[in-house]
């Protein structure tokens, strides 16, 4: 399928992947007559600020921001309708990704499960992923982030081990209300609420591939082109409705990006188990 991209050069390795990309746009309305009175450094700062404002404004006008995770799930599901008859299993990445995945699963009439992974954050900057760990011993390390953050291999292993313990604890909680769905021979749709560096998604894909799936689809509401390029060769299909030209964090593309608790995930999984059993 041809790429539908506006305002952004997508890496060549994404060619042929069934994406639906709509970038936020560029700051083409910056007034240079005002900037000419500034020194070069202030000019650059003001131009970056203006670029961000115009990009956000264009995104809002184009309707490419998301109200919340439910809205993101509905819009993501619209691009996955072709999977309805394939008996897919939709796998959400806890915790926020499970909310999006639940909407997708219900829209497709598909089973819902989780791929339990944990980000391995940079010391002092936990939101910046330098890797991830997941069920089944999956581990991914981002050497570039580790090098730029000056994190030694020993530090990574120490933090990764702590996160691995949390993966085991969280998986036990979730599996108590939703036994693992068999993926053998099926299409797995891996869903998160967005991708920043891609480390967490990479770990989730490793877990899913090891389960004997026939096909893997990665579907996320928003991500930078660089992360999608790094993940494209790991999946059979890649869906991302929003690829901003300027990306700072996933939450900036949501009006409501409230935290999701483990209890919320457990309630979603319990409801999914009830649906599978033929209940409400």
C-alpha positions as CSV (number, residue, x, y, z in Angstrom):
1,X,0.0,0.0,0.0
2,X,1.3,3.4,-0.9
3,X,2.2,5.8,2.0
4,X,0.0,8.7,2.6
5,X,2.4,11.1,4.1
6,X,2.2,14.9,4.3
7,X,5.0,17.2,5.4
8,X,7.5,14.5,6.2
9,X,10.1,12.3,4.6
10,X,9.6,8.7,5.8
11,X,12.7,6.5,5.7
12,X,12.9,4.2,2.6
13,X,12.8,1.1,4.7
14,X,9.1,1.9,5.5
15,X,8.2,1.7,1.9
16,X,5.5,-1.0,1.2
17,X,4.3,-1.1,4.8
18,X,0.6,-0.4,5.1
19,X,0.9,2.9,7.0
20,X,-1.5,5.8,7.3
21,X,0.7,8.7,8.2
22,X,-0.4,12.2,8.7
23,X,2.3,14.6,10.0
24,X,1.6,17.6,12.1
25,X,3.1,20.1,9.6
26,X,5.8,22.6,9.5
27,X,6.1,26.2,10.7
28,X,5.8,27.9,7.4
29,X,4.2,31.0,8.8
30,X,7.1,32.3,10.9
31,X,7.5,36.1,10.4
32,X,11.2,36.8,9.6
33,X,10.7,40.6,9.8
34,X,10.3,40.2,13.5
35,X,13.2,37.8,13.9
36,X,15.6,40.1,12.0
37,X,15.8,42.3,15.1
38,X,17.0,39.4,17.2
39,X,20.4,38.0,17.5
40,X,21.0,34.6,15.9
41,X,20.6,32.6,19.1
42,X,17.3,34.3,20.1
43,X,16.2,33.9,16.5
44,X,16.7,30.2,16.6
45,X,14.9,29.8,19.9
46,X,11.9,31.9,18.6
47,X,11.8,29.9,15.4
48,X,11.7,26.6,17.2
49,X,8.9,27.9,19.5
50,X,6.9,29.2,16.5
51,X,7.4,25.8,14.7
52,X,6.0,23.9,17.7
53,X,3.0,26.3,18.0
54,X,2.1,26.1,14.3
55,X,2.6,22.3,14.2
56,X,0.3,21.9,17.1
57,X,-2.3,24.3,15.6
58,X,-2.2,22.4,12.3
59,X,-2.6,19.1,14.1
60,X,-5.7,20.4,16.0
61,X,-7.2,21.8,12.8
62,X,-6.6,18.6,10.9
63,X,-8.1,16.6,13.8
64,X,-5.0,14.5,14.3
65,X,-4.8,14.9,18.0
66,X,-6.6,12.4,20.3
67,X,-9.1,13.3,22.9
68,X,-8.1,10.4,25.0
69,X,-7.1,6.7,24.7
70,X,-10.6,5.6,23.8
71,X,-10.6,8.1,20.9
72,X,-7.2,6.8,19.8
73,X,-8.5,3.2,19.9
74,X,-11.5,4.0,17.8
75,X,-9.4,5.7,15.1
76,X,-6.8,3.0,15.2
77,X,-9.5,0.3,14.8
78,X,-10.8,2.0,11.7
79,X,-7.6,1.1,9.9
80,X,-7.7,-2.5,11.0
81,X,-11.1,-3.5,9.7
82,X,-9.5,-5.8,7.2
83,X,-8.4,-8.1,10.1
84,X,-12.0,-8.7,11.3
85,X,-12.3,-12.1,9.7
86,X,-8.8,-13.3,10.6
87,X,-9.6,-14.1,14.3
88,X,-6.8,-11.9,15.5
89,X,-5.7,-11.6,19.2
90,X,-5.2,-8.0,20.3
91,X,-2.4,-7.6,22.8
92,X,-2.2,-4.4,24.8
93,X,1.0,-3.1,26.4
94,X,0.2,-2.3,30.1
95,X,-0.8,0.0,31.2
96,X,-2.1,2.7,28.9
97,X,-1.9,0.5,25.8
98,X,-4.5,-1.9,27.3
99,X,-7.1,0.8,27.2
100,X,-6.4,1.5,23.5
101,X,-6.2,-2.3,22.8
102,X,-9.6,-2.9,24.5
103,X,-11.3,-0.5,22.1
104,X,-9.6,-2.1,19.1
105,X,-10.5,-5.6,20.2
106,X,-14.2,-4.8,20.8
107,X,-14.4,-3.0,17.4
108,X,-12.9,-6.0,15.6
109,X,-14.8,-8.7,17.7
110,X,-11.4,-10.0,18.7
111,X,-9.9,-11.6,21.8
112,X,-7.9,-9.3,24.1
113,X,-4.8,-10.1,26.0
114,X,-1.7,-8.3,27.3
115,X,2.0,-8.4,26.4
116,X,3.6,-7.7,29.7
117,X,6.8,-5.6,29.3
118,X,8.6,-3.0,31.3
119,X,10.7,-0.1,30.2
120,X,14.3,0.1,31.5
121,X,14.7,3.8,32.1
122,X,17.9,5.9,32.2
123,X,18.9,6.7,35.8
124,X,17.5,10.0,36.8
125,X,15.4,10.1,33.7
126,X,13.1,7.1,34.1
127,X,10.8,8.1,31.2
128,X,13.7,7.9,28.7
129,X,13.9,4.2,27.7
130,X,17.3,2.6,27.2
131,X,15.8,-0.8,26.8
132,X,12.9,-3.0,28.0
133,X,12.2,-6.4,29.5
134,X,9.2,-8.7,29.1
135,X,7.7,-12.1,29.9
136,X,9.6,-15.1,28.9
137,X,13.0,-13.4,29.5
138,X,12.8,-11.0,26.6
139,X,15.3,-8.2,26.9
140,X,16.1,-5.3,24.6
141,X,18.9,-2.7,25.1
142,X,19.3,0.5,23.2
143,X,23.1,1.0,22.9
144,X,22.8,4.5,21.4
145,X,20.7,5.8,24.4
146,X,23.0,4.0,26.8
147,X,26.0,5.6,25.3
148,X,24.5,9.1,25.1
149,X,23.4,8.8,28.7
150,X,26.7,7.4,29.8
151,X,25.1,4.3,31.3
152,X,27.4,1.3,31.9
153,X,26.4,-2.3,31.1
154,X,26.4,-3.1,34.8
155,X,23.9,-0.2,35.6
156,X,21.7,-1.5,32.8
157,X,21.7,-5.0,34.2
158,X,20.9,-3.8,37.7
159,X,17.9,-1.7,36.6
160,X,16.7,-4.4,34.1
161,X,16.7,-7.0,36.9
162,X,14.4,-4.8,39.0
163,X,12.1,-4.3,36.1
164,X,12.1,-8.0,35.4
165,X,10.8,-8.6,39.0
166,X,8.0,-6.1,38.3
167,X,7.1,-7.9,35.1
168,X,6.7,-11.1,37.0
169,X,4.5,-9.5,39.7
170,X,2.4,-7.6,37.2
171,X,2.0,-10.7,34.9
172,X,0.8,-12.8,37.9
173,X,-1.8,-10.2,38.8
174,X,-3.1,-10.0,35.2
175,X,-3.1,-13.7,34.5
176,X,-5.1,-14.3,37.7
177,X,-8.1,-12.5,36.0
178,X,-7.2,-13.3,32.3
179,X,-5.4,-16.5,31.5
180,X,-3.0,-16.2,28.6
181,X,-4.7,-16.5,25.2
182,X,-3.0,-19.0,22.8
183,X,-1.3,-17.2,19.9
184,X,-0.1,-20.3,18.0
185,X,-0.9,-19.9,14.3
186,X,-2.9,-16.7,14.8
187,X,-2.5,-13.0,13.9
188,X,-1.3,-10.9,16.9
189,X,-2.1,-7.2,16.9
190,X,0.3,-5.5,19.3
191,X,-1.2,-2.2,20.5
192,X,0.2,0.6,22.7
193,X,-1.0,4.2,23.3
194,X,2.1,5.5,21.4
195,X,5.8,4.9,20.8
196,X,8.7,7.1,21.7
197,X,12.0,5.3,21.4
198,X,10.5,1.9,20.5
199,X,12.4,-0.2,23.1
200,X,9.2,-1.3,24.9
201,X,7.5,-2.2,21.6
202,X,10.6,-4.2,20.5
203,X,10.6,-6.2,23.7
204,X,6.8,-6.9,23.3
205,X,7.4,-8.1,19.7
206,X,10.1,-10.4,20.8
207,X,7.7,-12.0,23.4
208,X,4.9,-12.3,20.8
209,X,7.2,-13.8,18.1
210,X,8.3,-16.5,20.5
211,X,4.7,-17.7,21.0
212,X,4.3,-19.2,17.5
213,X,2.2,-16.5,15.9
214,X,1.5,-16.6,12.1
215,X,1.5,-12.8,11.6
216,X,2.4,-9.8,13.8
217,X,0.7,-6.4,13.3
218,X,2.0,-3.4,15.3
219,X,-0.6,-0.7,15.7
220,X,-0.1,2.5,17.6
221,X,-1.9,5.9,17.5
222,X,1.3,8.0,17.4
223,X,5.0,7.6,16.9
224,X,8.1,9.3,15.4
225,X,9.2,8.1,12.0
226,X,12.6,7.1,13.3
227,X,11.0,4.6,15.8
228,X,8.7,3.2,13.1
229,X,11.7,2.7,10.8
230,X,13.6,0.8,13.4
231,X,10.6,-1.5,14.0
232,X,9.3,-2.0,10.5
233,X,11.4,-5.1,9.7
234,X,10.1,-6.8,12.9
235,X,6.5,-6.9,11.9
236,X,4.3,-8.1,9.0
237,X,2.1,-5.0,9.1
238,X,2.5,-1.6,10.7
239,X,-0.3,0.9,11.4
240,X,0.2,4.4,12.8
241,X,-2.3,7.2,11.9
242,X,-0.2,10.0,13.3
243,X,3.5,10.5,12.6
244,X,4.4,14.1,13.8
245,X,7.3,15.9,12.2
246,X,8.2,17.2,15.6
247,X,7.9,14.6,18.4
248,X,8.8,15.1,22.1
249,X,6.5,12.7,24.0
250,X,3.5,10.5,23.4
251,X,1.3,12.5,25.9
252,X,1.6,15.7,23.9
253,X,-0.7,14.3,21.2
254,X,-3.5,13.6,23.7
255,X,-5.8,16.1,25.4
256,X,-6.3,13.6,28.2
257,X,-3.3,11.3,29.0
258,X,-4.3,10.4,32.5
259,X,-2.3,7.6,34.2
260,X,-3.8,4.1,34.1
261,X,-3.8,1.9,37.2
262,X,-3.2,-1.8,37.4
263,X,-6.7,-2.1,38.8
264,X,-8.1,-0.5,35.6
265,X,-6.2,-3.0,33.5
266,X,-7.5,-5.9,35.6
267,X,-11.0,-4.7,35.2
268,X,-10.6,-4.5,31.4
269,X,-9.1,-8.0,31.2
270,X,-11.8,-9.5,33.5
271,X,-14.5,-8.0,31.1
272,X,-12.7,-9.5,28.1
273,X,-12.6,-12.9,29.8
274,X,-16.3,-12.6,30.4
275,X,-17.0,-11.8,26.7
276,X,-14.9,-14.8,25.6
277,X,-17.0,-17.0,27.9
278,X,-20.2,-15.8,26.2
279,X,-21.3,-13.4,28.9
280,X,-22.1,-9.7,28.6
